[in-house]
Amino acid sequence: MRYRLTFITGAAVGYVLGARAGRERYEELRKGARRIAQNPAVRNTAETAAVNGRALVTRTVDKVGDRLPGSVGERIRSLRERGQGVDDDWGTSNT
């Protein structure tokens, strides 16, 4: 699925950059992309993926934390400290 999504994204970007359809077609594509990005189902899916990704990273770091290179461990600790007590509302909507 990841490769399919990457391919579709690449094809869309290639079309936009290489199209000779003009500004009107570009604006149509941009509006369509914005409509998709603002769709509550898409936003909720992105939010769920972000939460699951953070949980996976946390579990992985807990398991292999002592085997990580020092610079990686320091970066993870700094990100955890910076994020303490801050609710991440990315991807949420009032709909």
N, CA, C and O of each residue as an XYZ file, in Angstrom:
380
protein
N       0.831     -1.192      0.000
C       0.000      0.000      0.000
C       0.873      1.251      0.000
O       0.571      2.227     -0.688
N       1.957      1.217      0.776
C       2.839      2.380      0.876
C       3.425      2.726     -0.487
O       3.509      3.898     -0.853
N       3.830      1.703     -1.239
C       4.435      1.958     -2.539
C       3.404      2.473     -3.532
O       3.715      3.302     -4.387
N       2.185      1.983     -3.418
C       1.123      2.455     -4.295
C       0.836      3.929     -4.037
O       0.689      4.716     -4.973
N       0.760      4.295     -2.758
C       0.507      5.688     -2.397
C       1.655      6.585     -2.864
O       1.431      7.690     -3.357
N       2.877      6.098     -2.702
C       4.044      6.862     -3.166
C       3.994      7.051     -4.674
O       4.278      8.138     -5.177
N       3.634      6.001     -5.393
C       3.540      6.098     -6.844
C       2.476      7.093     -7.268
O       2.711      7.919     -8.150
N       1.301      7.019     -6.643
C       0.206      7.928     -6.993
C       0.598      9.368     -6.706
O       0.333     10.262     -7.509
N       1.233      9.591     -5.553
C       1.682     10.941     -5.208
C       2.700     11.443     -6.220
O       2.622     12.586     -6.673
N       3.647     10.594     -6.573
C       4.653     10.971     -7.567
C       4.046     11.268     -8.924
O       4.450     12.210     -9.606
N       3.078     10.461     -9.309
C       2.413     10.692    -10.595
C       1.657     12.016    -10.578
O       1.674     12.758    -11.560
N       0.994     12.309     -9.462
C       0.251     13.573     -9.365
C       1.197     14.765     -9.419
O       0.930     15.746    -10.113
N       2.297     14.680     -8.691
C       3.272     15.773     -8.702
C       3.869     15.930    -10.097
O       4.025     17.048    -10.588
N       4.199     14.818    -10.726
C       4.744     14.871    -12.089
C       3.776     15.484    -13.071
O       4.165     16.246    -13.955
N       2.521     15.148    -12.910
C       1.519     15.719    -13.802
C       1.410     17.225    -13.604
O       1.366     17.991    -14.566
N       1.368     17.634    -12.342
C       1.234     19.067    -12.059
C       2.439     19.825    -12.594
O       2.290     20.877    -13.217
N       3.635     19.292    -12.352
C       4.839     19.985    -12.798
C       5.017     19.932    -14.309
O       5.569     20.859    -14.902
N       4.558     18.862    -14.929
C       4.786     18.710    -16.355
C       3.606     19.050    -17.233
O       3.730     19.051    -18.458
N       2.482     19.335    -16.648
C       1.282     19.580    -17.450
C       1.386     20.893    -18.209
O       1.950     21.880    -17.736
N       0.829     20.860    -19.381
C       0.764     22.087    -20.172
C      -0.687     22.571    -20.246
O      -1.065     23.333    -21.135
N      -1.473     22.108    -19.294
C      -2.894     22.447    -19.300
C      -3.150     23.866    -18.814
O      -4.237     24.406    -19.023
N      -2.185     24.460    -18.183
C      -2.329     25.841    -17.760
C      -2.738     25.998    -16.309
O      -2.906     25.032    -15.565
N      -2.888     27.238    -15.950
C      -3.179     27.610    -14.574
C      -4.540     27.102    -14.093
O      -4.691     26.738    -12.926
N      -5.518     27.078    -14.981
C      -6.853     26.646    -14.576
C      -6.849     25.195    -14.116
O      -7.462     24.860    -13.103
N      -6.164     24.341    -14.854
C      -6.096     22.931    -14.469
C      -5.327     22.774    -13.166
O      -5.691     21.958    -12.319
N      -4.263     23.553    -13.004
C      -3.501     23.522    -11.759
C      -4.397     23.899    -10.583
O      -4.357     23.243     -9.541
N      -5.200     24.941    -10.737
C      -6.102     25.365     -9.661
C      -7.143     24.296     -9.361
O      -7.489     24.083     -8.199
N      -7.650     23.618    -10.393
C      -8.604     22.527    -10.171
C      -7.970     21.418     -9.343
O      -8.575     20.915     -8.396
N      -6.747     21.040     -9.705
C      -6.050     19.990     -8.963
C      -5.782     20.409     -7.524
O      -5.915     19.613     -6.594
N      -5.408     21.656     -7.360
C      -5.123     22.158     -6.014
C      -6.381     22.163     -5.145
O      -6.332     21.788     -3.973
N      -7.491     22.581     -5.712
C      -8.753     22.563     -4.961
C      -9.152     21.137     -4.607
O      -9.625     20.879     -3.500
N      -8.966     20.223     -5.529
C      -9.285     18.821     -5.258
C      -8.422     18.244     -4.147
O      -8.915     17.530     -3.275
N      -7.142     18.554     -4.184
C      -6.235     18.079     -3.132
C      -6.607     18.678     -1.787
O      -6.581     17.989     -0.768
N      -6.951     19.949     -1.781
C      -7.351     20.602     -0.530
C      -8.641     19.990      0.006
O      -8.780     19.789      1.213
N      -9.584     19.694     -0.887
C     -10.846     19.084     -0.469
C     -10.599     17.709      0.158
O     -11.211     17.359      1.167
N      -9.702     16.942     -0.445
C      -9.369     15.629      0.104
C      -8.683     15.774      1.458
O      -9.005     15.053      2.402
N      -7.743     16.703      1.552
C      -7.004     16.887      2.806
C      -7.905     17.379      3.935
O      -7.634     17.103      5.104
N      -8.959     18.094      3.608
C      -9.856     18.616      4.640
C     -11.009     17.664      4.957
O     -11.834     17.956      5.823
N     -11.066     16.550      4.273
C     -12.097     15.556      4.529
C     -11.885     14.980      5.932
O     -10.777     14.551      6.253
N     -12.925     14.963      6.775
C     -12.764     14.459      8.142
C     -12.244     13.018      8.204
O     -11.472     12.684      9.103
N     -12.649     12.173      7.274
C     -12.174     10.792      7.286
C     -10.673     10.728      7.033
O      -9.959      9.955      7.672
N     -10.200     11.546      6.097
C      -8.765     11.576      5.788
C      -7.991     12.140      6.970
O      -6.939     11.616      7.337
N      -8.511     13.207      7.563
C      -7.835     13.809      8.717
C      -7.776     12.843      9.891
O      -6.749     12.743     10.562
N      -8.871     12.131     10.144
C      -8.889     11.163     11.239
C      -7.922     10.015     10.977
O      -7.245      9.550     11.893
N      -7.855      9.557      9.732
C      -6.920      8.494      9.388
C      -5.486      8.959      9.583
O      -4.661      8.211     10.108
N      -5.177     10.184      9.169
C      -3.828     10.720      9.360
C      -3.503     10.862     10.840
O      -2.386     10.563     11.262
N      -4.462     11.311     11.622
C      -4.254     11.454     13.055
C      -4.020     10.092     13.705
O      -3.128      9.945     14.541
N      -4.816      9.107     13.326
C      -4.647      7.763     13.860
C      -3.282      7.195     13.499
O      -2.626      6.570     14.332
N      -2.853      7.409     12.262
C      -1.543      6.933     11.835
C      -0.431      7.605     12.640
O       0.545      6.953     13.011
N      -0.572      8.899     12.910
C       0.443      9.612     13.692
C       0.496      9.084     15.121
O       1.580      8.883     15.669
N      -0.655      8.861     15.721
C      -0.700      8.341     17.092
C      -0.100      6.941     17.146
O       0.691      6.634     18.037
N      -0.476      6.096     16.191
C       0.065      4.734     16.156
C       1.571      4.748     15.918
O       2.300      3.946     16.501
N       2.033      5.646     15.072
C       3.470      5.758     14.824
C       4.231      6.168     16.071
O       5.290      5.616     16.371
N       3.685      7.151     16.805
C       4.340      7.567     18.046
C       4.375      6.429     19.055
O       5.380      6.236     19.739
N       3.278      5.671     19.151
C       3.229      4.541     20.083
C       4.244      3.474     19.683
O       4.908      2.899     20.547
N       4.371      3.208     18.401
C       5.331      2.221     17.921
C       6.762      2.656     18.234
O       7.581      1.849     18.675
N       7.052      3.917     18.007
C       8.396      4.428     18.304
C       8.680      4.322     19.793
O       9.781      3.938     20.187
N       7.711      4.654     20.615
C       7.902      4.581     22.062
C       8.185      3.148     22.492
O       9.104      2.904     23.274
N       7.400      2.197     21.985
C       7.627      0.789     22.342
C       8.986      0.312     21.863
O       9.681     -0.412     22.576
N       9.366      0.716     20.653
C      10.646      0.296     20.097
C      11.802      0.875     20.903
O      12.768      0.171     21.195
N      11.710      2.136     21.259
C      12.782      2.770     22.032
C      12.876      2.126     23.407
O      13.975      1.937     23.929
N      11.736      1.790     23.998
C      11.762      1.127     25.300
C      12.463     -0.221     25.226
O      13.145     -0.617     26.172
N      12.303     -0.934     24.109
C      12.906     -2.259     23.963
C      14.393     -2.195     23.619
O      15.188     -2.969     24.152
N      14.768     -1.279     22.735
C      16.155     -1.259     22.243
C      16.875      0.038     22.591
O      17.901      0.359     21.991
N      16.349      0.777     23.548
C      16.910      2.085     23.878
C      18.376      2.070     24.226
O      19.109      2.983     23.844
N      18.830      1.048     24.948
C      20.228      1.015     25.359
C      21.163      0.664     24.207
O      22.372      0.867     24.320
N      20.633      0.140     23.098
C      21.466     -0.212     21.953
C      21.484      0.870     20.874
O      22.156      0.719     19.854
N      20.757      1.948     21.093
C      20.727      3.042     20.124
C      22.012      3.857     20.230
O      22.591      3.966     21.311
N      22.459      4.429     19.113
C      23.604      5.339     19.196
C      23.285      6.513     20.116
O      22.128      6.917     20.229
N      24.289      7.053     20.762
C      24.091      8.124     21.729
C      23.353      9.326     21.171
O      22.492      9.891     21.845
N      23.678      9.726     19.943
C      23.031     10.910     19.367
C      21.539     10.680     19.157
O      20.739     11.597     19.345
N      21.158      9.466     18.770
C      19.749      9.158     18.556
C      19.011      9.160     19.889
O      17.914      9.708     19.998
N      19.613      8.549     20.896
C      18.998      8.521     22.216
C      18.806      9.911     22.791
O      17.774     10.206     23.396
N      19.812     10.772     22.599
C      19.700     12.155     23.089
C      18.581     12.900     22.365
O      17.830     13.653     22.984
N      18.474     12.693     21.076
C      17.437     13.374     20.304
C      16.046     12.923     20.751
O      15.140     13.745     20.889
N      15.880     11.645     20.973
C      14.586     11.121     21.422
C      14.240     11.681     22.791
O      13.102     12.083     23.033
N      15.225     11.709     23.691
C      14.966     12.272     25.022
C      14.582     13.735     24.941
O      13.666     14.173     25.636
N      15.272     14.505     24.097
C      14.946     15.930     23.995
C      13.543     16.135     23.426
O      12.819     17.029     23.863
N      13.160     15.312     22.457
C      11.816     15.426     21.888
C      10.752     15.039     22.902
O       9.691     15.660     22.961
N      11.032     14.021     23.694
C      10.072     13.610     24.727
C       9.908     14.711     25.770
O       8.788     15.018     26.179
N      11.022     15.307     26.201
C      10.955     16.371     27.208
C      10.221     17.591     26.674
O       9.422     18.202     27.384
N      10.487     17.938     25.448
C       9.844     19.100     24.842
C       8.344     18.885     24.681
O       7.564     19.833     24.768
N       7.941     17.633     24.445
C       6.540     17.344     24.200
C       5.744     17.034     25.449
O       4.544     16.777     25.352
N       6.356     17.046     26.606
C       5.638     16.713     27.831
C       4.577     17.758     28.128
O       4.861     18.955     28.138
N       3.358     17.305     28.371
C       2.285     18.198     28.775
C       1.655     19.000     27.658
O       0.791     19.838     27.912
N       2.072     18.761     26.426
C       1.509     19.498     25.302
C       0.637     18.542     24.504
O       1.110     17.519     24.008
N      -0.631     18.882     24.384
C      -1.530     18.059     23.592
C      -1.340     18.392     22.124
O      -1.299     19.560     21.736
N      -1.227     17.359     21.322
C      -1.061     17.537     19.894
C      -2.440     17.506     19.246
O      -3.093     16.462     19.231
N      -2.890     18.640     18.711
C      -4.213     18.692     18.111
C      -4.143     18.654     16.592
O      -5.111     18.998     15.914
N      -3.013     18.241     16.062
C      -2.886     18.153     14.610
C      -3.868     17.132     14.093
O      -3.978     16.037     14.644
N      -4.565     17.468     13.065
C      -5.472     16.537     12.419
C      -6.857     16.506     13.042
O      -7.748     15.837     12.519
N      -7.054     17.198     14.124
C      -8.374     17.192     14.727
C      -9.201     18.321     14.149
O      -8.670     19.335     13.696
N     -10.476     18.132     14.171
C     -11.352     19.184     13.664
C     -12.555     19.308     14.568
O     -12.816     18.440     15.400
N     -13.267     20.365     14.402
C     -14.457     20.625     15.210
C     -15.723     20.170     14.511
O     -16.820     20.619     14.842
N     -15.570     19.286     13.552
C     -16.754     18.815     12.824
C     -17.350     17.610     13.470
O     -18.352     17.083     12.987
